[in-house]
Amino acid sequence: MFKYSKENVELSTENHELSSIYSEIIDFIGKICCQSHDNRKSIASTNLLEMLYNHPIVYIMDPKLKSILIPTLCSVMDQCEPNMKKYLSENSA
């Protein structure tokens, strides 16, 4: 569901339903990562982490969407060295 909605949000910024679903999934991932260190570690072994790190650009440009993505990224990386290392390796110049 996450992959499908992400791909289609990237293709069409006019599809508000998919954008809403994608935002809800991002928010949900952030919430489950806040609840448990095990959840943060388990995300490292999936491709969800890469999909979060490579989000549609609209999630940085739009303040409302940015307020969903940034806290989720923080909760995914909080006290989870594998996730932080993966983020830094993918986003270093």
C-alpha positions, 0 to 999 in steps of 0.5 A: 500500500505504501509503495503503491500510494508513493509511486502514484503521489509522485506521478500526480500531485492532483490525486488528493485521496492517494496523497492523504493515504500516503500521509496517513501511512507515513504518520502511522509508521512514525507512531509505531516507531515511537512506541518501540525500539524493536519497531524501529529496528525491524523497519531497517530490514525492509525497504520502507526505510528507503521509501521514507528517505526518498519521498516525493519532493512535495513533502519538503515543499509543503509545510503541512506535509513536511510536518508529517514527514520530519517527525516520522523520520526523527522517530524512525532514526531515534536511538536506532543506529542502523537506521541513522547510518543508512540515512546518512549513507544514502544522503551524503554527498 
